[in-house]
């Protein structure tokens, strides 16, 4: 929805006088263990009241899941993949690519990567912000989960390296095409590479 905000900024905001609130935003990633919920949501399609509907399972996996993520499910640190100043950012910069590194805090299965955002109101006389982090209070934006094609057995201190690419869909600019690729080197020195395309409608 940021392109709408930028349109209003360029059309109505008086330069060097008007203010935008909030005016700064960051997009963050972290990794989660989510086996039980993933099984409940995704494996459901293997047997829908006696019918095998695996083709719908593949479609379900291609769409990120917007839901509340329990903070106890987070198994890595967080990484900022996008940092925006809404006074200066251009619409074309909302299409972006960024690398990331997530360091695991526990020996645990990693089922997906979670995206969330925070914003700040820098023009206020006191510091005010809003976060949609799994560690924060509930918001209606919740969090966005990108399930990996295959879960990883992560070890404490190891790192998941990756790249995220986000572009507006060519047919509908309100939809997003997202490509998430990752490389994980396990304790046996074997590299596990994955890449998946998601469609956010």
N, C-alpha and C positions, 0 to 999 in steps of 0.2 A: 504493500500500500504506500510505500515511501514516494513513489513517483507522483502520487496525488498531492502529497505534502510539498514536494518540490515545485510542482505546477503552481500551487497556491503561493508559495514563496516568491517565485519569479513574477507572478502576475500582480500581487498585491502588497508585498512587504516593502516598506520604504527603506531604501539602502541607508545603513548606518544609524537608523532610528528604531525601526520595528524590531521585535524580538520573536524568536521561535521557542516554544516550550513543549516538550523537551528539545534540546538542541544538539545533544551528543548521543550516539548509540554505538553499541558493540554487539557483535555476534560471536557467541562462544560455543565450543564443543567440549564434550567429555565422553568417556566410555562407561557402559553399564553392563551389569549382569542381569539378565531378564528372562531366564529360561522358562520359568513357570508361566509368566504372562504371554511370552512369545508362543509357547506351546498351545495355550488356551486360544489365542487369537488366530494363529496361522495354521496349526495342525487341524483345526476345526474343519477345514475344507477337505481333508482326506476322507471324511465320512460325515456327510450332512444328512442325518436321518436315514442312513442306509445308501445314500448316493455318493459316488466318488466324483469330486469336483476339483481335482488338482489344478485344472486350467485356471480356475478362479483364484487358487492359492498363489499362483505366479503373478497374477494381476494385483492381488492384495500386497504382495511383497514389493511391488514396484511403486507403491504409494507410501510416503512416510506416515507414521502413526502419530497423530496429535493427541496427547493424553498426559495425565499427571504421572511424573516419574518420582518414585520414592527416593529420597536422598540416600537411603541405605543401599540402593542399587548401584550408586555411582562408585566406580572402582579405579578411577584415574584422577589426575589433576585436570584443570581446565586450560583451554588454549583459545586465544582470541584470533579469529580468522578474518574479521572485518571491523574496522574502526572508522566511524563516520562523524564528520562535523556537518550538521545540516545547513549551516550557513553557506558552505562552500562546495559541497558535493554536487556532482552533475549526474543527471539521470543515467547516462551511459556507464557511470562508475558503479551503478547498482548491479550490473552484470560483472561478476568478478571470479577470479580463481585465487586460491590460497593454499599453501602447504600447511600442515599441522603436525605436531608431535604430542602424543598423550602418554604420560608416564604412569604405569600401573602401580597402585598402592597395595595390592593384595595378590596372592595366588588365587586366581578365580577365572571362570569362563567369561569371555567377553562376547556378548550377543549383538551389540549394536553401539552406535554413536548417537549421542543426544545433542541437539542444538537448542540454544536458548539465547535470549537477548537481554541486555540491560540498557537503560537510558538515564541521562542526567539532565538536570535543569541548572545550567551553570550561571544563569543570569539572576537567580534568586539570592537573597542576602544570606541565606544559610544553605548548606549543601543538601540537596534533595535529589533522590533518584528512585528508580523503580527497577526491580530485577525479576525476571521470570525463571530464575535458577531453581533447580530442584531443592536447593537448600533454603530458598526464600518462602514467603507466604504464597498461598494459592492465588493465581490470577487466571482470568478466563482464556489467556493465551496458552496456558499450560506449557508443555515442552514438545519438541518434535523428535521422534525416534526414527533413525535410519537403521533397520536391521541388516546385519551382514549376511552375505550369501551363506557363509559357514561360520559357526562360532569358533572362537580362538581360545585355547588354553593358555592364559597369560600368567606370567610369573612376576612377583613383586620386583619393581625396579626396572623391568623391561619397558620398551617403548614401541608404541604403534605409530608408525610414520604414515602420512597420507597426504592427499590433495583433494580439495573440494572445489567444484566448478558449479556456479549458479548463474543461469541465464533465463531471461524472460522467454516464454514460449512464443514462437513466431506467429502462431494463429491467435493466441489470446495472451496479451501482455500481463494479465493478472495471474496467470499460471506460471509455474517455474519448472524448468528442466534442470535437474541436479545430478551431477556425476560425482560419486565418492569412490576414490581408489585408495587402497592401503597396502602397506607392506609390514609384515611382522616377522621378526627373526626370533625363533624360540630358543630355549636353552640347549637344544641339540644342534644349533647353528643352521637350522633349516629355515629358508625364507618362505613365508606364506603370503601370496599376493592375491588381492581381490579387487574387483571393480564392478560397480553396479550403478545403473541409471535409475533415478527416481523421478516421478512426475507429481508435482504438488499442485493440486487444483483448488 
